[in-house]
Amino acid sequence: MHNMQATQKPLSRQFIAVIRLLVLVAAASAVLLLLMGDTGAEAEAPEATPVTYRVESGDTLWQIAEPHTDPGGDVRETVRHLLELNDLDGADLHPGQVLLVPATS
């Protein structure tokens, strides 16, 4: 019997370069998909419907904002949102005034 050995041609440098490029493109695509997935999830999250709050004597925007700020959230952002949501020019509040307040998640 003859000892048959399969002869294999070594891979060309060009073929190896193409494989490396394909692996690099696949890795870059995976990273982009992950980043876009995070951004897409944030963009798709609907904003909670605001609730109403009737201002009482002595209330401040900060006091109103604190319980309506998500845990770990920034109360300053909630105050800013209150100002925008209610089209307020400043922090002056009047007893009986009804404010729209962002609902917490």
SEPA-411669 format. One line per field, with one value per residue (C-alpha): residue number from 1; residue in three letters; x, y, z. Coordinates in Angstrom, 1 decimal. Each point is the difference from the previous one (the first is absolute). Example, Ala and Ser with C-alpha at 12.3 -4.5 7.8 and 13.67 -1.06 7.14 Angstrom:
2
num <- (1|2)
residu <- (Ala|Ser)
px <- (12.3|1.4)
py <- (-4.5|3.4)
pz <- (7.8|-0.7)
! end
This chain:
105
num <- (1|2|3|4|5|6|7|8|9|10|11|12|13|14|15|16|17|18|19|20|21|22|23|24|25|26|27|28|29|30|31|32|33|34|35|36|37|38|39|40|41|42|43|44|45|46|47|48|49|50|51|52|53|54|55|56|57|58|59|60|61|62|63|64|65|66|67|68|69|70|71|72|73|74|75|76|77|78|79|80|81|82|83|84|85|86|87|88|89|90|91|92|93|94|95|96|97|98|99|100|101|102|103|104|105)
residu <- (Met|His|Asn|Met|Gln|Ala|Thr|Gln|Lys|Pro|Leu|Ser|Arg|Gln|Phe|Ile|Ala|Val|Ile|Arg|Leu|Leu|Val|Leu|Val|Ala|Ala|Ala|Ser|Ala|Val|Leu|Leu|Leu|Leu|Met|Gly|Asp|Thr|Gly|Ala|Glu|Ala|Glu|Ala|Pro|Glu|Ala|Thr|Pro|Val|Thr|Tyr|Arg|Val|Glu|Ser|Gly|Asp|Thr|Leu|Trp|Gln|Ile|Ala|Glu|Pro|His|Thr|Asp|Pro|Gly|Gly|Asp|Val|Arg|Glu|Thr|Val|Arg|His|Leu|Leu|Glu|Leu|Asn|Asp|Leu|Asp|Gly|Ala|Asp|Leu|His|Pro|Gly|Gln|Val|Leu|Leu|Val|Pro|Ala|Thr|Ser)
px <- (0.0|1.1|0.3|-2.3|0.6|-2.4|1.8|-1.3|0.8|1.0|-2.5|0.9|0.8|-2.8|-2.5|1.2|-0.3|-3.6|-0.9|1.6|-2.0|-3.2|0.6|0.7|-3.1|-2.1|1.4|-0.6|-3.5|-0.7|1.2|-2.1|-3.1|0.5|0.4|-3.0|-2.0|0.5|-0.8|-3.1|-1.3|0.3|-1.6|-3.0|-0.8|-3.1|0.0|-2.3|-3.2|0.4|-2.2|-1.5|1.0|-1.7|2.5|-0.3|1.2|3.8|0.6|3.1|0.8|2.7|-2.4|-2.5|2.7|1.7|-2.8|-0.4|3.6|1.0|2.3|3.5|-1.3|1.0|-2.6|1.4|-1.1|-3.5|-0.1|1.1|-2.7|-2.6|1.0|-0.3|-3.2|-1.8|1.5|1.3|2.5|1.2|-0.5|-2.9|-3.0|-3.4|-2.3|-2.7|2.1|-0.3|3.2|0.7|2.6|2.0|-1.1|2.8|0.7)
py <- (0.0|3.4|2.5|2.8|3.4|2.7|3.0|3.3|3.3|2.6|2.8|3.1|3.3|1.6|-2.6|0.5|3.8|-0.4|-2.3|2.5|2.9|-2.0|-0.7|3.7|1.1|-2.5|1.1|3.7|-0.7|-1.8|2.9|2.5|-2.2|0.0|3.7|0.6|-2.4|1.9|3.3|-1.5|-1.3|3.4|1.8|-2.5|0.3|2.1|2.9|-0.4|2.1|2.9|0.2|3.1|1.6|2.8|2.4|0.5|3.0|-0.3|-2.5|0.4|-1.6|-2.0|-1.5|-0.8|-1.6|-2.2|-2.6|0.0|-0.7|-3.6|-1.7|1.0|2.8|3.7|2.2|3.0|-1.7|-0.5|3.6|1.0|-2.3|1.6|3.5|-1.1|-2.1|2.9|2.8|1.7|2.9|-0.5|-1.8|2.2|-2.2|1.0|-2.1|-1.6|0.0|-3.3|-1.3|-2.9|-2.2|-2.7|-3.5|-2.2|-3.3)
pz <- (0.0|-0.7|2.7|-1.3|1.5|-0.7|-1.3|1.3|-1.5|2.5|0.3|-2.0|1.8|-1.9|1.3|3.6|-0.4|-1.2|2.9|2.5|-1.6|0.2|3.7|0.7|-1.8|1.9|3.3|-0.8|-1.1|3.2|2.1|-2.1|0.4|3.8|0.1|-2.3|2.0|3.2|-1.7|-1.6|3.3|1.6|-3.0|0.0|3.7|0.3|2.4|2.9|0.0|2.5|3.1|1.5|3.3|1.8|1.6|3.8|2.0|0.4|-2.8|-2.1|-3.3|1.6|2.6|-2.7|-2.2|2.6|0.3|-3.8|-0.8|-0.8|2.6|-0.8|-2.3|0.2|1.7|-2.0|-3.2|1.4|1.0|-3.5|-1.4|2.3|-1.3|-3.6|0.4|1.7|-2.1|3.2|-0.2|3.5|3.3|1.3|1.0|1.3|2.3|-2.1|-3.2|-1.9|-1.4|-2.4|1.6|-1.8|1.2|1.3|-1.8)
! end
